[in-house]
């Protein structure tokens, strides 16, 4: 993901709503990690935010500086 100017950002992962499933549906454990990349090498400099939960919405709120970011998403 590329950020062009300093931004107050919300990076979110949304799972399908319960109404699309029969009774007894449970949300999956979801993990969302944001890593800032080196502009030249694209290697991860550091992890700047993360969230995990067993909810429909998993959100990372972060002030992002201009540059490149990597998003790691895992859903069990």
C-alpha positions in Angstrom: 0.0 0.0 0.0 1.4 3.4 -0.8 0.6 6.5 1.2 1.2 9.8 -0.6 0.7 12.3 2.2 0.6 12.1 6.0 -2.8 10.6 6.8 -4.9 9.6 9.8 -5.9 6.2 8.5 -8.1 3.3 9.4 -7.1 0.0 7.9 -9.9 -2.6 8.3 -10.8 -6.1 7.6 -14.5 -7.0 7.5 -15.9 -10.5 7.6 -19.2 -11.4 6.1 -22.1 -10.5 8.3 -24.0 -13.1 10.4 -27.1 -12.5 8.4 -25.5 -14.4 5.4 -25.2 -17.6 7.5 -27.5 -20.0 9.4 -27.8 -19.8 13.1 -24.7 -20.8 15.0 -22.2 -19.0 12.8 -19.2 -17.6 14.6 -16.7 -15.1 13.2 -13.2 -16.4 12.6 -10.1 -15.2 14.5 -8.6 -12.5 12.2 -5.2 -10.8 12.4 -4.2 -7.6 10.7 -0.6 -6.3 10.8 0.7 -3.1 9.2 4.4 -2.9 8.4 6.3 0.2 7.1 8.6 -0.6 4.2 11.9 0.9 3.2 11.2 3.1 0.1 14.1 1.7 -1.9 14.5 -1.9 -0.9 10.9 -2.6 0.1 12.1 -4.5 3.1 10.1 -4.2 6.3 11.5 -1.5 8.6 9.2 -2.1 11.5 5.6 -3.1 12.3 3.7 0.0 12.9 0.3 -1.4 14.0 -1.7 -4.6 14.5 -5.0 -5.9 15.7 -6.6 -9.3 16.1 -10.1 -10.3 17.3 -13.0 -12.7 16.8 -15.3 -10.0 15.6 -16.8 -8.9 12.3 -14.5 -5.9 12.0 -10.8 -5.7 12.8 -9.4 -2.2 12.6 -5.9 -0.6 12.9 -6.1 3.2 13.4 -2.8 4.8 12.7 -1.1 8.1 11.7 0.7 7.1 8.5 3.7 9.0 7.1 4.2 9.1 3.3 5.8 5.8 2.1 5.1 2.2 1.4 3.3 -0.2 3.8 2.8 -3.9 3.8 -0.5 -5.5 5.1 -0.5 -8.9 6.5 -3.9 -10.5 6.9 -4.6 -13.9 8.4 -8.0 -15.4 9.1 -8.4 -18.8 10.8 
